[in-house]
Amino acid sequence: MSKFQSFATQGSFRDYQLEAPDETAKIEQETERTIRGRERAQRFLEGNRELYLQAQRLVQGVEKNNREQNFKLETQSRRAYKDILDQEYNLQVEANKQQLAVQQQTYKDLSAFSKSAFELYGNIDKEITERQTEANTVNTILAGTTYQENLAIQSIVGNLTEAEFAQHEVIQNLVKEGKDVKALWTLWKNRKTRGFIDNAGVIENTSRAAVPFLQKAMLEQSKNPNLTTVEEKRLDLEKQMRQWMATSFKSADGRQLNAKLINSIGAPIFNRAYTQAMAEFDRLEKKENEENLDQARRDGYNLAWANGGASEVMKLFSDYPGKDTRKYITDWAVDRVEAGTMTAEEAESLVKTLFKGPNNEDTTWEEKFPSDPNIGRLREVRKKQRRDAVNEYTLREAELKIATETKIQQKLDEFIVDGDGYLSDEESAVIKALEEEGPPGYESPAFTEARKHTVKAKEAELIKNHLQQKVDNMTLKVSDVLEIKSNFDLVRAFLPIAELQEKLRSTPTNPANIEAIKTAVANDRRILNAKNETVVLMQQQFVREYNTLLNQTRDPDKAVAAVLTRIENLKKNPGAIVNGAYTQITEKIKTDAAGAKTSLQQYQNFLKAASKPGFRDNPQKALNTIGVENYTKARQAVLQGREVPGIIKQGAALFNVTPLEFINFLSRGKAGEKPITLDAQLEKLRSQIKPSTRRFYIRPTSNRVERGNYINNPNSVKPTRGRFNVVQYVSNDPRFKNRSFGPIVYDPHGHGGKNMHVHYEFATKEEALAAKALFESKGFRISSFIRPNDTRSAHSKGFALDVAPPLSLPYNERAELEWINSVNAVIGYNPQ
């Protein structure tokens, strides 16, 4: 055996293996020949018998002996022939036996030689098959492919590169389903090996596909109107499952996977999925039966109630007064109360109605079962009904508030937006009457906000600004405050300040401190003329600093010490004084002259004149120095609400007064000219605002004011607007917690928490529709758009929409603000 093994090569036994002779066929041939000989002998005997009988019939009488003799001769001849045939047959059979024995011995010797060769080939072939099948099993499991998918992958032909393979339509579809292209490539490279299709991995993956198949089938059943009962759905799913099993493990040409592997590996997997699906039907069927049973009970209770009320229902109760019955009756009664077909009092009467107990005694529910929680449920229904009545009242009160607020807003728009822009006392009285139509004690947020836009409120604002400028300049006098006759709040606020400032200015040290400051500014060897305008202006600048510090510290010594230190530090700078003048003031004069739109020479003349003694007490001289033309322009600018010329500003700063006070000082130098009063200024300001733009100032934001200013004064900077014009913004944006009315509203209850959404109202329907499309294209959820029946909202006409956050958004201020900012960014909206 060993000498043959040394010459063995792979495939040699497959190509040149010995074939053992088929002994069965030779034995069969020999047997058939034997049978044919015996049959011939039998026919010979039968022929002799027939001749014999014929001789008996023919030979009669005399010829009998002759015939018998002839027959005997013929019979002997035939017997001799038969004996010869039998002898030949026996000799042939013996020869065949001897030949068969020789052949059998030869075959026995050959079989002894080839047996080990056959076994070796079989073992090698089996090992190759098992190894390749195991590799394909692993590759299939990693790729996650089913039987049909492996067939599709195997059908991909050609010498493809990995990149070309990844672009194939079959692979593209598998990748879209979530399969890994690398794993598919490894699987495809082994497509020509054994067990590529018929392996455990294919069967396992194919069997697992039963789960999504059954889920999809049950989902489609829920949408099928023809499948109404659980049993119909069960039979339909069983039919679909049988069809799936018949096709999932078989190719288009009828090839089927290994049945043993399907039974051992696949069956437990898809049977478990099928069992779970059937369990769901069992659950649904149980639920359906319980619902039918519950409905039957309810029908019985309804019939009893219709026939005799609580007493008839309690007769049913007396038959089965168990725990379940008490719960069933309670559920029925509570549902009828909520549906409005039974009052809460009628439901509660069930626990007080008599019924026959187990000993035929009269008793009640609450007496027999005093600790039954269902009694509490029936009584809670009555309490809930009372709470609902309170809530209904609260709702009506809220609706009345909304209706009242709507009327007030409409009237405010008529008085302010479409009127002169301010509220008069008569108009305020009309709004007050509307406010009293609301619930008791109601205060309108719109009216509260609008009070800021009355004539008195605007006047108070101007007066306050005027007084504050004097406070900042340390020039406020008690007489300035006492001149205010129409606003006690301002008097109360500014009078203590005026008294304190007068007290500080009247201290003996104050004039000395001011003089010390002026001396320190002028005392430097580099200054050639102490009356130089730069020296005077620098003195005034440091005096103003002193007044500011004095106003802050209320300590003259600290204030003067700080200013004197500033002066000494300034003079230490070699470039602070050049050519006898303070460099800082010189540069400022040039800048101010340019800002005042006048020549440097004219401005310097004004400064020189202003620095001379007596200038501040001579309005006519000051007017001539400023120029009548500049004064007239400044006066018109104030009356028209425009910005005053730069030279007037500089003069006011030089005099340490407001521009209005400086203009009124100059007006005394012109014959017949009256000073400008605050009322007159206010009237001029109001008259210059175009009616169409007044709405921009009623509920002001920086954008609205900017737009209004541009329309009233086209020479101002043109505002830039986004694509969307947001009229109202309602949210729980924490940056606007103080806003409860107007274009920006903070509403943490209706637009926050579980109700969180952002409400946008746009100027046009087209903007709202375009914003909706934009939000949806970015993946945001529109929770509400057009609500035709919501007549009190901009939703009814399609001007508003609500954007809701994802359900996964955390309930915290930081996360909500980040989401709100992302929503606003979509439409370019920046609430202010």
JOLIN-V246301 format. One record per residue. N is the residue number from 1. D_LAST is the distance of its C-alpha to the last C-alpha in Angstrom with 1 decimal. Layout:
n=N d_last=D_LAST
n=N d_last=D_LAST
This chain:
n=1 d_last=101.1
n=2 d_last=99.8
n=3 d_last=101.3
n=4 d_last=99.3
n=5 d_last=96.0
n=6 d_last=96.4
n=7 d_last=96.3
n=8 d_last=93.5
n=9 d_last=90.3
n=10 d_last=87.1
n=11 d_last=87.9
n=12 d_last=91.7
n=13 d_last=92.4
n=14 d_last=90.2
n=15 d_last=92.0
n=16 d_last=95.6
n=17 d_last=95.8
n=18 d_last=99.2
n=19 d_last=99.6
n=20 d_last=102.1
n=21 d_last=104.7
n=22 d_last=104.3
n=23 d_last=107.3
n=24 d_last=106.6
n=25 d_last=107.2
n=26 d_last=110.6
n=27 d_last=111.7
n=28 d_last=110.7
n=29 d_last=112.8
n=30 d_last=115.7
n=31 d_last=115.5
n=32 d_last=115.3
n=33 d_last=118.4
n=34 d_last=120.3
n=35 d_last=119.4
n=36 d_last=120.5
n=37 d_last=123.9
n=38 d_last=124.4
n=39 d_last=123.5
n=40 d_last=126.1
n=41 d_last=128.7
n=42 d_last=127.8
n=43 d_last=128.1
n=44 d_last=131.5
n=45 d_last=132.7
n=46 d_last=131.5
n=47 d_last=133.4
n=48 d_last=136.6
n=49 d_last=136.3
n=50 d_last=135.9
n=51 d_last=139.1
n=52 d_last=140.9
n=53 d_last=140.1
n=54 d_last=141.0
n=55 d_last=144.4
n=56 d_last=145.1
n=57 d_last=144.4
n=58 d_last=146.5
n=59 d_last=149.4
n=60 d_last=151.7
n=61 d_last=155.2
n=62 d_last=157.2
n=63 d_last=154.3
n=64 d_last=152.6
n=65 d_last=154.1
n=66 d_last=153.5
n=67 d_last=150.0
n=68 d_last=149.4
n=69 d_last=151.0
n=70 d_last=148.8
n=71 d_last=145.8
n=72 d_last=146.7
n=73 d_last=147.1
n=74 d_last=143.8
n=75 d_last=142.1
n=76 d_last=143.4
n=77 d_last=142.3
n=78 d_last=138.7
n=79 d_last=138.7
n=80 d_last=139.8
n=81 d_last=136.9
n=82 d_last=134.4
n=83 d_last=135.7
n=84 d_last=135.2
n=85 d_last=131.6
n=86 d_last=130.9
n=87 d_last=132.2
n=88 d_last=130.0
n=89 d_last=126.9
n=90 d_last=127.7
n=91 d_last=128.2
n=92 d_last=124.9
n=93 d_last=123.0
n=94 d_last=124.5
n=95 d_last=123.6
n=96 d_last=120.0
n=97 d_last=119.7
n=98 d_last=120.9
n=99 d_last=118.5
n=100 d_last=115.6
n=101 d_last=116.4
n=102 d_last=116.4
n=103 d_last=113.0
n=104 d_last=111.6
n=105 d_last=112.6
n=106 d_last=111.0
n=107 d_last=107.8
n=108 d_last=107.8
n=109 d_last=108.2
n=110 d_last=105.4
n=111 d_last=103.1
n=112 d_last=103.6
n=113 d_last=102.5
n=114 d_last=99.4
n=115 d_last=98.0
n=116 d_last=96.2
n=117 d_last=94.9
n=118 d_last=93.4
n=119 d_last=91.7
n=120 d_last=90.3
n=121 d_last=88.8
n=122 d_last=87.4
n=123 d_last=85.7
n=124 d_last=84.2
n=125 d_last=82.9
n=126 d_last=81.5
n=127 d_last=79.7
n=128 d_last=78.1
n=129 d_last=76.9
n=130 d_last=75.5
n=131 d_last=73.7
n=132 d_last=72.1
n=133 d_last=71.1
n=134 d_last=69.5
n=135 d_last=67.5
n=136 d_last=66.4
n=137 d_last=65.5
n=138 d_last=63.2
n=139 d_last=61.6
n=140 d_last=61.1
n=141 d_last=59.4
n=142 d_last=57.1
n=143 d_last=56.3
n=144 d_last=55.8
n=145 d_last=57.8
n=146 d_last=59.8
n=147 d_last=63.3
n=148 d_last=62.1
n=149 d_last=59.6
n=150 d_last=62.4
n=151 d_last=64.6
n=152 d_last=61.9
n=153 d_last=61.5
n=154 d_last=65.3
n=155 d_last=65.4
n=156 d_last=63.4
n=157 d_last=66.1
n=158 d_last=66.4
n=159 d_last=66.2
n=160 d_last=62.3
n=161 d_last=60.3
n=162 d_last=57.5
n=163 d_last=54.9
n=164 d_last=56.8
n=165 d_last=57.3
n=166 d_last=53.5
n=167 d_last=53.0
n=168 d_last=55.6
n=169 d_last=54.3
n=170 d_last=55.8
n=171 d_last=54.1
n=172 d_last=50.7
n=173 d_last=50.8
n=174 d_last=51.8
n=175 d_last=49.0
n=176 d_last=46.5
n=177 d_last=47.8
n=178 d_last=47.0
n=179 d_last=50.4
n=180 d_last=50.9
n=181 d_last=52.3
n=182 d_last=54.3
n=183 d_last=56.0
n=184 d_last=56.8
n=185 d_last=58.3
n=186 d_last=60.5
n=187 d_last=61.7
n=188 d_last=62.5
n=189 d_last=64.6
n=190 d_last=66.9
n=191 d_last=67.3
n=192 d_last=71.0
n=193 d_last=71.9
n=194 d_last=73.6
n=195 d_last=71.5
n=196 d_last=68.4
n=197 d_last=68.2
n=198 d_last=70.3
n=199 d_last=68.8
n=200 d_last=67.2
n=201 d_last=63.7
n=202 d_last=63.7
n=203 d_last=64.9
n=204 d_last=62.4
n=205 d_last=59.4
n=206 d_last=60.7
n=207 d_last=61.3
n=208 d_last=57.8
n=209 d_last=56.5
n=210 d_last=57.8
n=211 d_last=54.7
n=212 d_last=52.1
n=213 d_last=54.7
n=214 d_last=55.2
n=215 d_last=51.5
n=216 d_last=50.9
n=217 d_last=54.0
n=218 d_last=52.8
n=219 d_last=49.4
n=220 d_last=51.1
n=221 d_last=53.4
n=222 d_last=50.5
n=223 d_last=49.6
n=224 d_last=53.2
n=225 d_last=54.0
n=226 d_last=57.7
n=227 d_last=57.5
n=228 d_last=57.0
n=229 d_last=59.0
n=230 d_last=58.9
n=231 d_last=62.5
n=232 d_last=61.8
n=233 d_last=59.0
n=234 d_last=61.2
n=235 d_last=64.0
n=236 d_last=61.7
n=237 d_last=60.2
n=238 d_last=63.8
n=239 d_last=64.8
n=240 d_last=61.9
n=241 d_last=62.6
n=242 d_last=66.2
n=243 d_last=65.2
n=244 d_last=62.9
n=245 d_last=65.7
n=246 d_last=68.1
n=247 d_last=66.0
n=248 d_last=63.9
n=249 d_last=67.0
n=250 d_last=68.9
n=251 d_last=68.4
n=252 d_last=68.9
n=253 d_last=72.5
n=254 d_last=73.3
n=255 d_last=73.2
n=256 d_last=72.2
n=257 d_last=71.2
n=258 d_last=73.5
n=259 d_last=74.1
n=260 d_last=74.9
n=261 d_last=71.6
n=262 d_last=69.7
n=263 d_last=71.5
n=264 d_last=71.0
n=265 d_last=67.5
n=266 d_last=65.7
n=267 d_last=67.0
n=268 d_last=65.6
n=269 d_last=62.1
n=270 d_last=61.9
n=271 d_last=63.9
n=272 d_last=61.4
n=273 d_last=58.5
n=274 d_last=60.6
n=275 d_last=61.5
n=276 d_last=57.9
n=277 d_last=57.2
n=278 d_last=60.1
n=279 d_last=59.0
n=280 d_last=55.7
n=281 d_last=57.9
n=282 d_last=59.9
n=283 d_last=56.8
n=284 d_last=55.6
n=285 d_last=59.1
n=286 d_last=59.3
n=287 d_last=56.0
n=288 d_last=57.3
n=289 d_last=60.5
n=290 d_last=58.7
n=291 d_last=56.6
n=292 d_last=59.7
n=293 d_last=61.5
n=294 d_last=58.6
n=295 d_last=58.5
n=296 d_last=62.2
n=297 d_last=61.9
n=298 d_last=59.2
n=299 d_last=61.4
n=300 d_last=64.2
n=301 d_last=62.1
n=302 d_last=60.8
n=303 d_last=64.4
n=304 d_last=65.6
n=305 d_last=62.8
n=306 d_last=63.7
n=307 d_last=67.4
n=308 d_last=67.2
n=309 d_last=63.8
n=310 d_last=63.4
n=311 d_last=67.2
n=312 d_last=67.7
n=313 d_last=64.8
n=314 d_last=66.3
n=315 d_last=69.7
n=316 d_last=68.1
n=317 d_last=66.6
n=318 d_last=70.2
n=319 d_last=71.4
n=320 d_last=69.0
n=321 d_last=67.2
n=322 d_last=65.9
n=323 d_last=62.5
n=324 d_last=61.4
n=325 d_last=62.5
n=326 d_last=60.6
n=327 d_last=57.4
n=328 d_last=58.1
n=329 d_last=58.6
n=330 d_last=55.5
n=331 d_last=53.3
n=332 d_last=54.9
n=333 d_last=54.3
n=334 d_last=50.7
n=335 d_last=49.9
n=336 d_last=51.7
n=337 d_last=49.8
n=338 d_last=46.4
n=339 d_last=47.7
n=340 d_last=48.7
n=341 d_last=52.4
n=342 d_last=53.4
n=343 d_last=52.3
n=344 d_last=51.4
n=345 d_last=54.5
n=346 d_last=56.7
n=347 d_last=55.4
n=348 d_last=56.1
n=349 d_last=59.5
n=350 d_last=60.6
n=351 d_last=60.9
n=352 d_last=63.2
n=353 d_last=65.5
n=354 d_last=69.0
n=355 d_last=70.4
n=356 d_last=73.6
n=357 d_last=73.4
n=358 d_last=75.4
n=359 d_last=78.4
n=360 d_last=78.1
n=361 d_last=76.8
n=362 d_last=74.1
n=363 d_last=70.8
n=364 d_last=67.0
n=365 d_last=64.3
n=366 d_last=62.9
n=367 d_last=66.4
n=368 d_last=67.4
n=369 d_last=64.2
n=370 d_last=62.4
n=371 d_last=60.3
n=372 d_last=59.1
n=373 d_last=55.3
n=374 d_last=55.4
n=375 d_last=56.3
n=376 d_last=53.0
n=377 d_last=51.1
n=378 d_last=52.8
n=379 d_last=52.0
n=380 d_last=48.4
n=381 d_last=48.1
n=382 d_last=48.8
n=383 d_last=46.3
n=384 d_last=43.7
n=385 d_last=44.6
n=386 d_last=44.0
n=387 d_last=40.6
n=388 d_last=39.7
n=389 d_last=40.8
n=390 d_last=38.5
n=391 d_last=35.6
n=392 d_last=36.6
n=393 d_last=36.5
n=394 d_last=33.1
n=395 d_last=31.9
n=396 d_last=33.5
n=397 d_last=31.7
n=398 d_last=28.3
n=399 d_last=29.2
n=400 d_last=30.3
n=401 d_last=27.0
n=402 d_last=25.2
n=403 d_last=27.8
n=404 d_last=27.5
n=405 d_last=23.7
n=406 d_last=24.0
n=407 d_last=26.6
n=408 d_last=24.6
n=409 d_last=21.6
n=410 d_last=24.0
n=411 d_last=25.7
n=412 d_last=22.6
n=413 d_last=21.8
n=414 d_last=25.4
n=415 d_last=25.4
n=416 d_last=22.0
n=417 d_last=20.6
n=418 d_last=24.1
n=419 d_last=25.8
n=420 d_last=25.4
n=421 d_last=21.9
n=422 d_last=23.1
n=423 d_last=25.0
n=424 d_last=28.6
n=425 d_last=30.7
n=426 d_last=32.5
n=427 d_last=29.4
n=428 d_last=28.1
n=429 d_last=31.5
n=430 d_last=31.2
n=431 d_last=27.9
n=432 d_last=29.6
n=433 d_last=32.4
n=434 d_last=30.3
n=435 d_last=28.6
n=436 d_last=32.2
n=437 d_last=32.9
n=438 d_last=30.8
n=439 d_last=32.1
n=440 d_last=33.6
n=441 d_last=31.2
n=442 d_last=28.2
n=443 d_last=25.3
n=444 d_last=22.8
n=445 d_last=19.1
n=446 d_last=18.6
n=447 d_last=21.4
n=448 d_last=20.1
n=449 d_last=16.8
n=450 d_last=18.9
n=451 d_last=21.3
n=452 d_last=18.8
n=453 d_last=19.6
n=454 d_last=23.3
n=455 d_last=25.5
n=456 d_last=26.4
n=457 d_last=22.9
n=458 d_last=22.1
n=459 d_last=25.5
n=460 d_last=24.9
n=461 d_last=21.8
n=462 d_last=23.9
n=463 d_last=26.8
n=464 d_last=24.8
n=465 d_last=23.5
n=466 d_last=27.1
n=467 d_last=28.6
n=468 d_last=26.2
n=469 d_last=27.2
n=470 d_last=30.8
n=471 d_last=30.1
n=472 d_last=28.8
n=473 d_last=31.9
n=474 d_last=34.2
n=475 d_last=35.6
n=476 d_last=34.6
n=477 d_last=37.7
n=478 d_last=38.5
n=479 d_last=39.6
n=480 d_last=36.1
n=481 d_last=34.7
n=482 d_last=37.6
n=483 d_last=37.2
n=484 d_last=34.2
n=485 d_last=35.8
n=486 d_last=33.0
n=487 d_last=30.6
n=488 d_last=32.4
n=489 d_last=29.2
n=490 d_last=28.7
n=491 d_last=32.4
n=492 d_last=32.4
n=493 d_last=29.6
n=494 d_last=30.9
n=495 d_last=34.7
n=496 d_last=35.3
n=497 d_last=33.5
n=498 d_last=35.6
n=499 d_last=38.7
n=500 d_last=38.0
n=501 d_last=37.4
n=502 d_last=40.5
n=503 d_last=42.4
n=504 d_last=41.3
n=505 d_last=42.2
n=506 d_last=45.5
n=507 d_last=46.7
n=508 d_last=49.8
n=509 d_last=48.2
n=510 d_last=45.2
n=511 d_last=47.2
n=512 d_last=49.2
n=513 d_last=46.0
n=514 d_last=44.7
n=515 d_last=48.2
n=516 d_last=48.3
n=517 d_last=45.1
n=518 d_last=46.4
n=519 d_last=49.7
n=520 d_last=48.2
n=521 d_last=46.3
n=522 d_last=49.4
n=523 d_last=51.9
n=524 d_last=52.2
n=525 d_last=55.3
n=526 d_last=53.2
n=527 d_last=52.2
n=528 d_last=54.8
n=529 d_last=53.7
n=530 d_last=51.7
n=531 d_last=50.7
n=532 d_last=49.0
n=533 d_last=45.6
n=534 d_last=43.9
n=535 d_last=45.5
n=536 d_last=44.4
n=537 d_last=40.8
n=538 d_last=40.8
n=539 d_last=42.4
n=540 d_last=39.6
n=541 d_last=36.9
n=542 d_last=38.5
n=543 d_last=39.1
n=544 d_last=35.4
n=545 d_last=34.7
n=546 d_last=37.4
n=547 d_last=35.9
n=548 d_last=32.5
n=549 d_last=34.3
n=550 d_last=36.4
n=551 d_last=33.4
n=552 d_last=32.1
n=553 d_last=35.4
n=554 d_last=37.4
n=555 d_last=40.4
n=556 d_last=42.1
n=557 d_last=44.1
n=558 d_last=41.3
n=559 d_last=39.3
n=560 d_last=42.3
n=561 d_last=43.3
n=562 d_last=40.0
n=563 d_last=40.0
n=564 d_last=43.7
n=565 d_last=43.0
n=566 d_last=40.3
n=567 d_last=42.8
n=568 d_last=45.6
n=569 d_last=43.4
n=570 d_last=42.4
n=571 d_last=46.1
n=572 d_last=47.2
n=573 d_last=45.5
n=574 d_last=48.3
n=575 d_last=45.9
n=576 d_last=44.3
n=577 d_last=47.1
n=578 d_last=48.7
n=579 d_last=51.3
n=580 d_last=51.0
n=581 d_last=47.3
n=582 d_last=44.1
n=583 d_last=42.6
n=584 d_last=39.0
n=585 d_last=39.5
n=586 d_last=41.3
n=587 d_last=38.5
n=588 d_last=36.0
n=589 d_last=38.3
n=590 d_last=38.3
n=591 d_last=34.5
n=592 d_last=34.2
n=593 d_last=36.8
n=594 d_last=35.1
n=595 d_last=31.8
n=596 d_last=33.8
n=597 d_last=35.3
n=598 d_last=38.8
n=599 d_last=41.7
n=600 d_last=42.1
n=601 d_last=45.5
n=602 d_last=44.0
n=603 d_last=41.4
n=604 d_last=44.0
n=605 d_last=46.3
n=606 d_last=43.6
n=607 d_last=43.1
n=608 d_last=46.9
n=609 d_last=47.3
n=610 d_last=44.5
n=611 d_last=46.1
n=612 d_last=49.4
n=613 d_last=50.5
n=614 d_last=50.1
n=615 d_last=47.3
n=616 d_last=44.7
n=617 d_last=47.2
n=618 d_last=48.0
n=619 d_last=45.2
n=620 d_last=47.5
n=621 d_last=48.1
n=622 d_last=44.4
n=623 d_last=43.7
n=624 d_last=46.5
n=625 d_last=45.2
n=626 d_last=41.6
n=627 d_last=43.0
n=628 d_last=42.9
n=629 d_last=41.0
n=630 d_last=38.2
n=631 d_last=38.2
n=632 d_last=38.1
n=633 d_last=35.2
n=634 d_last=33.3
n=635 d_last=34.2
n=636 d_last=33.1
n=637 d_last=29.8
n=638 d_last=29.1
n=639 d_last=30.3
n=640 d_last=28.2
n=641 d_last=25.0
n=642 d_last=25.2
n=643 d_last=25.5
n=644 d_last=28.9
n=645 d_last=31.3
n=646 d_last=31.3
n=647 d_last=34.8
n=648 d_last=33.8
n=649 d_last=31.0
n=650 d_last=33.7
n=651 d_last=36.2
n=652 d_last=33.8
n=653 d_last=33.2
n=654 d_last=37.0
n=655 d_last=37.7
n=656 d_last=34.9
n=657 d_last=33.5
n=658 d_last=30.5
n=659 d_last=30.7
n=660 d_last=31.4
n=661 d_last=34.1
n=662 d_last=35.6
n=663 d_last=35.7
n=664 d_last=37.4
n=665 d_last=39.8
n=666 d_last=40.8
n=667 d_last=41.1
n=668 d_last=44.1
n=669 d_last=45.9
n=670 d_last=45.9
n=671 d_last=48.4
n=672 d_last=47.1
n=673 d_last=43.4
n=674 d_last=41.4
n=675 d_last=38.4
n=676 d_last=35.0
n=677 d_last=33.9
n=678 d_last=30.3
n=679 d_last=31.0
n=680 d_last=32.2
n=681 d_last=29.3
n=682 d_last=26.9
n=683 d_last=29.0
n=684 d_last=29.0
n=685 d_last=25.2
n=686 d_last=25.0
n=687 d_last=27.7
n=688 d_last=26.1
n=689 d_last=23.0
n=690 d_last=23.9
n=691 d_last=23.9
n=692 d_last=22.2
n=693 d_last=19.1
n=694 d_last=18.9
n=695 d_last=16.7
n=696 d_last=13.8
n=697 d_last=14.2
n=698 d_last=14.9
n=699 d_last=11.5
n=700 d_last=9.5
n=701 d_last=6.2
n=702 d_last=7.0
n=703 d_last=8.3
n=704 d_last=10.2
n=705 d_last=11.7
n=706 d_last=12.6
n=707 d_last=14.4
n=708 d_last=16.0
n=709 d_last=17.3
n=710 d_last=18.8
n=711 d_last=20.6
n=712 d_last=22.0
n=713 d_last=22.9
n=714 d_last=23.7
n=715 d_last=24.7
n=716 d_last=21.2
n=717 d_last=19.3
n=718 d_last=18.6
n=719 d_last=15.1
n=720 d_last=14.9
n=721 d_last=13.9
n=722 d_last=14.1
n=723 d_last=16.9
n=724 d_last=15.2
n=725 d_last=13.6
n=726 d_last=11.7
n=727 d_last=12.5
n=728 d_last=11.7
n=729 d_last=10.4
n=730 d_last=12.6
n=731 d_last=13.3
n=732 d_last=14.3
n=733 d_last=11.3
n=734 d_last=12.4
n=735 d_last=9.2
n=736 d_last=8.6
n=737 d_last=12.4
n=738 d_last=12.3
n=739 d_last=10.8
n=740 d_last=14.0
n=741 d_last=13.7
n=742 d_last=11.8
n=743 d_last=9.7
n=744 d_last=8.1
n=745 d_last=11.2
n=746 d_last=12.4
n=747 d_last=16.0
n=748 d_last=18.0
n=749 d_last=21.3
n=750 d_last=21.0
n=751 d_last=18.5
n=752 d_last=19.5
n=753 d_last=22.8
n=754 d_last=25.4
n=755 d_last=23.4
n=756 d_last=20.4
n=757 d_last=18.8
n=758 d_last=15.5
n=759 d_last=15.7
n=760 d_last=14.5
n=761 d_last=15.6
n=762 d_last=16.2
n=763 d_last=17.5
n=764 d_last=20.9
n=765 d_last=23.2
n=766 d_last=23.8
n=767 d_last=20.2
n=768 d_last=20.4
n=769 d_last=23.8
n=770 d_last=22.8
n=771 d_last=19.9
n=772 d_last=22.4
n=773 d_last=24.9
n=774 d_last=22.5
n=775 d_last=21.5
n=776 d_last=25.2
n=777 d_last=26.3
n=778 d_last=24.2
n=779 d_last=25.8
n=780 d_last=23.0
n=781 d_last=24.5
n=782 d_last=23.7
n=783 d_last=24.7
n=784 d_last=24.5
n=785 d_last=24.4
n=786 d_last=26.7
n=787 d_last=28.1
n=788 d_last=30.5
n=789 d_last=31.6
n=790 d_last=28.1
n=791 d_last=28.2
n=792 d_last=25.5
n=793 d_last=22.9
n=794 d_last=21.5
n=795 d_last=23.4
n=796 d_last=26.6
n=797 d_last=26.2
n=798 d_last=24.6
n=799 d_last=21.0
n=800 d_last=19.4
n=801 d_last=20.0
n=802 d_last=19.6
n=803 d_last=19.5
n=804 d_last=21.4
n=805 d_last=21.9
n=806 d_last=25.3
n=807 d_last=27.8
n=808 d_last=28.2
n=809 d_last=24.7
n=810 d_last=25.3
n=811 d_last=24.1
n=812 d_last=22.2
n=813 d_last=18.6
n=814 d_last=18.7
n=815 d_last=20.1
n=816 d_last=17.9
n=817 d_last=14.6
n=818 d_last=16.4
n=819 d_last=17.3
n=820 d_last=13.9
n=821 d_last=12.7
n=822 d_last=15.9
n=823 d_last=15.4
n=824 d_last=12.0
n=825 d_last=13.9
n=826 d_last=16.7
n=827 d_last=15.0
n=828 d_last=12.8
n=829 d_last=9.5
n=830 d_last=6.4
n=831 d_last=3.8
n=832 d_last=0.0
